Amino acid sequence: MQLTQAGYRTWDGERRSPWWGCWSLVRVGLMLIVRRWVFWILLGLGLLNFLFHFAFIYLKATIVVQNANMARFLDNYKVTGSGQAYADFMFAQATICALLLAFAGSTLIGSDYRQGGMVFYLSRGIGKWHYIVGKLLTIAAVVTIVTTIPALILFIEYGTLSNSFAYFIDNPRVLCGILGYGAVLAVVQSLMIFAIAAWVPRTVPLVMTWLGLFVLLKGLADAMRAIDDNRYWLLLGIWDDMHRIGRWCFGSLDESTIPSAGWCVTVLAAICVASLGLIVRRVKAVEVVS
């Protein structure tokens, strides 16, 4: 049978780079996630925190002119527009995002190993690095949607409802902090969840491993800190390491605090390198016969 009779036809248009396939992986991955009811439940929890801050910022802007004492009372709820307030908000959002990634990792990565999705992707004219980058961008997009974008909306709202637009001019560090903290959360979490899901593809073991990694290491760090009286044990708490770097991005971290932001960057960089090594090793083990 000729190819034309089988329904195939030649492509005479411009051929794009295989790297464009990464965006197709992102689009398909996001569609898979939004079809899960777990995603909407956890996203709703994140929106509750966001709507709380959104409403308080609006309330403060409304009554600040009429009653300054009430405005100072609202500042007790971190509705201050400062870097520390945004850092705490993004930390709370990241906690919800960690729960979401536990299930997203099984959908995006684990299912490819369980159901042969990786073989399908790699047979479509893309390489293994294209697959890795596409999946990492998908996970990073989920983190950005839950953490960075809500913080940017609050930043714009606070500046817009202020007496003047001088808030945006006087607080460039806040905007840089939001983008910096968001990048840290996206890069570290995407690499870690990819590495774990590639080696533990089943949903229940993946969720237990992912959440246990943060909870158990945090508990171990606090226990060793209490026993040895050495604050460098706190570096075992990956979640706190990311939060310290986030506070440093906002300029709200005490430079004399131990461990310093430099040590946290070193630990997270080592984790990212190790995660990437595990990802590459796992993906390269998959052979596609053409």
Buried (B, 14 or more C-beta within 10 A) or exposed (E): EEEEEEEEEEEEEEEEEEEEBBEBBBEBBBEBBEEBEBBEEBBEBBBEBBEBBBEBBBBBBEBBEEEEEEBEEBBEEBBBBBBBBBBBBBBBBBBBBBBBBBBBBBBBBBBBBEEEBBBEBBEEEBEBBBBBBBBBBBBBBBBBBBBBBBBBEBBEBBBEBBEEEEBBEEBEBBBBBBBBBBBBBBBBBBBBBBBBBBBBBEBEBBBEBBBEBBEEBBEEBBEBBEEEEEEBBBBBBBBBBBBBBBBBBBBBBEEEEEBBBEBBBBBBEEBBEEBBEBBBEBBEEBEEEE
